[in-house]
Amino acid sequence: MTDSKAEARDYSSTLFLPKTDFPMRAGLPEREPHLLERWNRINLYRRLRDQSRDRPRFILHDGPPYANGNIHIGHALNKILKDIVTRAAQMSGYDSNYVPGWDCHGLPIEWKIEEQYRAKGLDKDQVPVLEFRAECRAFAEKWVDVQREEFRRLGVTGDWDNPYLTMSFAAEAQIARELMKFAMSGQLYRGSKPVMWSVVERTALAEAEVEYREHVSTTIFVRFPLAKAPQGLEGASVVIWTTTPWTIPANRAIAYSPDIAYGLYEVTDAPEDAWAKPGDRYLLADPLAEKVMGAARVSGYRRLADVSGAQLASAMARHPLHGQGYEFGVPLLPADYVTADAGTGFVHTAPGHGADDYATFVRHRAAFAAAGTDEVPHTVQPDGRYFDHVPLFAGARVFDDNGKEGDANARVIEALVAAGALIARGRLRHSYPHSWRSRAPLIFRNTPQWFIAMDRDIDGAGDTLRGRALAAIAETRWVPPQGENRITAMVSGRPDWVISRQRAWGVPITVFVDRQTGEILRDEKVNERIAAAFEKEGADAWFADADGARFLAPDHDPARFEKVMDVLDVWFDSGSTHSFTLETREDLRQRRRRPAGRDAAIPDPAYDTVMYLEGSDQHRGFFQSSLLEACGTRGRAPYDVVVTHGFTLDEQGRKMSKSLGNTLAPQDVIRQSGADILRLWTASTDYWDDQRIGPEVLRGVTDLYRKIRNTLRWMLGSLHHFDGAALVACGDMPELERYMLHRLHEVGEAVRQAYDAFDYKRVLAALAPFMTTDLSAFYFDIRKDTLYCDPISSTARRAALTVIDQIFRCVTLWLAPILAFTAEEAWLSRFPSDDDSVHLQPFPELPASWRDAELAGRWSRIRKVRRVVTGALELARAEKKIGSSLEAAPVVHVADPELLAALEGVDFASVCITSAITVLAGEGGADAFRLEEAPGVAVTFARAEGRKCARSWKILPEVGSDPDYPDLSLRDAAAMRELERARAAGGAA
């Protein structure tokens, strides 16, 4: 055989090159639907339940989204996080059952139906209530079906065939039962106090239904003359400032602070057209006097005297419209909410239009009564118009049906000017409460509503709802921990829970009120009849009965009782969901509930665990309503752990909105890139905080996905040549393989800890560098020669395949909760099956014997030296000295004794992927290549000597010494002999 013939031989078919059907291009948009169909076909959800029937339960209770439109990116983030949680818990050994749910009542859905009526020029109040409710139900049903498919397309596994719906008859019955528990325990009451009111939607709103938007308000400075003035203050007026001129007719007091220094000021000069006149005397807070005089265009003034708290306490003002129907006194009262930050230091107090104002009325009821005000005045009707009994302003409107400013402000200001009571006016751009649904500004309005008391003694037990809730917060694990401080502050300072809404689509407040006593009827037999009717007919049963006789008779006379027609705040609905899911569904019921008291080990296999996971806005919404409902009826929180995520912003950190044109629909991302890209983005974000998404962010995520997929693909290709029969025990493996098993164990520990902490960016922070740096750029790169070229019998090759098999199993399983589709595809490529799934597998339990800290330290030092060699080779390649690293035989100078010792006995040429290498003790020459990060190491470039092996491409002096294979190295010649014998014997190639 001549050299020319040998060199011409093609050995490519003799190499164990990677071979796999797992494509490099994922094609996720086309591939994922097929995997969803497969999961349906094998009934994956039911098999998971059967598989884990006797395990401890980890239950993620779904906070119900509204069934009123297509899902947005925030929905996608939320549902993907929930799916990662449940999949990881299932693979960690729990029965992790996810049951999706929907909020089906309330203003968001009712508003959509009203919009349809308005578009047709119809009035919804003219539609029979049962017909209107039927339309709301049909609308919700439609969107439940739409959203269900959109959530499933994200790869979310759950009991989609049996979700919970707050509008199901059983749910409506249970919601009514929960409400009646509050009535029976005395926590429910009807009161009249100011609440957030939407003129547009004609209903009270909960804080969770309110958003704060920029608004321009008219501001006025008004003087209230003193009717009863202490000595030295005769002829003076108290000046107030307000951003709501329309509330002046409801003024009944003025608040001041005992901690602010006040003075008596006199106007000495002012323009003729100014409302403030020379000789006017004003009581003002000293820190604000200059600003007030400036606003009033006063050109000269002087401070006459100090004004003490005792003087203010003994003073009585009169209404600025006194003599025109406002014939009552206006007392001056101390209040701790008065500050000297803005205004005048005196706060206009209208008890029917503000929470602080109302609290002042309650605290000083006697002073109000002495001044002529016995009750909180009712001035504004549900549609924003003044009642007919309001002097001067009957019929004037605060806001119209579209949320635009009415004529109330203008008419009040006109009257104040005519009365000589206005001294200045202006405009203020500030944050103002608006309805989340209609985007219209709100008002505080005094109106009869139903409340759940926060501080009322419960059944004489000596505790209150607020006390129970605060204790339950302290016993719950909050992730991140600052969530505890947030909800504690909210519950500590919140007023009584207003639960009534003046709407039609919802569960009614199922109580009767005695017309003679005003007391709520407490009768369990009546309650049972209501619940039974709801079970059969739904909440429509309440509206179908005119006077409630079917529920009251034969025990009570219907004529004596008022049937309440308000419906429940939808937050009460969602707050009650635990009662008709976690307590009534056998697959969700807690069998081993943890005792009271927080335990940091959550989840804990000794107990079943319930988690709630929602956005940070739910500290005032779902988290809080669930907490209050459960504490009021059961004395404890319905959850053990609460996880919070932030909001999704665009790439510039702006809130997404259609008006800005910066929204990103999950449906579009899935159509273009696949759901696994969204899932990877979700897991890679610091989701506890606000996160960003956009084309650039997704490009980075797609690049990370590509690297992960290529690593999986290479492992699958290499494992094509491995049937698992020729395993090598850890103790018989080369050092490099044992080191990689150590690294695998380290990564596994980090991954499991991160999953237990619900910190998925840490999962990827452990996995991604391991796959790209430890595996692709290091281990796989080194072992390609062994895997492709070593003889079939090679222990090194079999050991490498054994390790790669373990790595593939572990990495794929660890990725499965995040990359649900890709992990399934990769798993089935390795382990084809008609009915198996990666999601039926547990997380791997890795032997402790794989940990070898001493070995890891040695290889850490080896890798440090290798980085210098790699840097030198890159430089040689850039200078065109070599094309491949196999053309090099560098000389490595090592002055560091520890590093030098680490290289002893190591085939460092293979580690550096060179044909040869020389390691010498010492510093090396001045022209040697060095890296700052590896002091004591220097590399001098040298070319490899010998001939190039036609099979492995190594350049070695030994090539040509085997007579049968003169174009191969001795190792490759031995491999060829084994391979030819195997082929002759009919064995595998």
Number of C-alpha atoms within 10 A of each C-alpha: 9 8 11 9 9 16 15 10 11 10 12 12 9 16 20 22 19 17 15 17 12 19 11 14 9 18 12 19 16 14 14 24 18 13 17 18 11 15 19 13 11 14 12 20 19 12 12 18 16 11 13 17 14 10 15 21 30 27 26 26 23 24 24 20 16 19 25 23 16 15 20 14 20 19 19 22 26 21 25 26 24 23 23 26 25 25 25 26 25 26 22 19 17 25 26 30 24 25 21 24 25 25 24 30 28 22 24 20 22 24 17 16 18 19 13 12 14 12 9 9 9 13 10 15 10 8 12 9 16 15 10 18 21 13 16 24 19 11 19 24 17 13 19 24 12 16 20 20 12 19 19 15 17 27 25 25 26 20 15 18 9 10 16 22 25 25 23 17 19 21 24 26 25 23 30 24 19 21 25 25 20 18 20 17 15 18 23 24 15 16 13 17 22 25 24 25 26 27 27 21 24 16 19 27 25 21 17 17 19 19 17 14 15 12 13 12 19 17 19 23 22 25 27 25 24 23 18 17 18 16 8 13 20 13 14 22 25 24 26 23 21 21 19 17 23 25 25 20 21 21 20 28 26 24 22 25 21 17 13 18 16 25 19 22 24 20 19 15 17 19 14 9 8 14 18 24 18 18 15 16 26 24 29 27 25 20 17 16 22 15 14 22 21 12 15 22 18 21 13 14 19 12 16 13 14 15 19 13 18 10 15 23 15 13 19 22 24 24 25 23 21 14 11 12 13 18 13 17 23 28 27 26 26 19 20 12 10 20 17 17 9 13 23 27 27 28 24 24 27 25 28 27 28 20 19 17 23 20 14 22 25 14 13 14 16 13 18 24 13 13 19 15 18 13 14 22 19 20 24 28 18 19 18 26 21 23 17 14 12 18 14 17 20 15 17 22 23 26 23 16 16 13 20 12 15 17 17 23 22 16 17 20 21 13 17 20 15 11 14 15 22 24 22 21 18 12 11 11 10 13 13 16 21 24 25 18 15 15 17 22 25 25 24 20 27 27 23 13 19 23 18 24 21 23 14 17 16 18 12 10 7 9 14 21 26 22 17 20 26 22 18 23 26 15 19 23 22 21 18 16 12 11 18 19 12 13 20 19 11 14 21 13 9 13 15 16 18 25 23 26 26 18 19 22 30 26 29 26 23 24 23 24 17 15 13 9 9 12 13 19 18 17 16 12 12 21 20 15 14 25 26 16 18 24 18 12 16 20 28 20 18 23 15 11 12 9 17 23 16 16 22 20 11 10 11 14 11 18 12 13 23 18 21 17 19 21 21 27 27 26 24 23 31 28 25 28 30 21 20 18 21 20 14 12 12 10 18 23 17 19 12 13 14 16 9 14 14 16 15 11 10 20 21 16 16 12 17 24 24 24 24 21 23 25 24 20 14 17 22 19 21 25 27 22 22 25 26 29 30 25 22 25 17 12 19 21 25 27 24 24 23 22 20 23 23 18 19 23 21 18 16 10 12 12 15 20 12 8 7 9 8 16 18 20 14 22 19 11 19 19 12 14 18 24 27 25 24 25 25 23 25 24 24 20 18 17 23 18 15 16 20 21 21 15 12 10 13 18 12 12 18 18 12 17 20 15 15 20 21 19 19 23 22 21 24 24 20 22 23 18 19 16 11 12 8 13 16 18 11 16 11 12 19 14 16 20 22 23 24 22 24 22 19 23 22 15 20 22 14 17 23 18 14 18 20 18 16 21 21 25 19 21 24 20 15 18 22 18 15 18 22 18 13 17 20 20 13 17 20 22 15 19 21 19 19 19 25 20 22 23 23 21 12 14 18 21 23 24 23 27 26 23 22 24 20 16 20 21 17 20 23 22 25 24 22 24 29 30 23 27 26 23 24 22 21 24 23 17 17 20 11 12 10 9 12 16 19 22 22 17 15 17 23 16 11 17 10 9 11 18 19 15 12 10 15 19 13 18 19 15 17 21 18 17 28 21 17 23 27 16 15 21 29 17 15 18 15 11 10 9 16 16 14 15 20 23 24 27 24 24 20 26 23 24 17 15 11 12 22 21 13 18 18 11 7 12 11 18 19 18 17 26 24 24 23 23 22 14 16 15 15 16 17 20 11 9 10 16 20 20 17 8 11 17 15 20 28 26 28 20 20 17 19 21 15 15 17 23 23 22 22 20 16 25 24 21 15 18 22 20 14 15 10 13 21 20 27 30 26 18 14 23 24 16 19 23 14 16 20 14 12 14 12 11 9 9 10 10 16
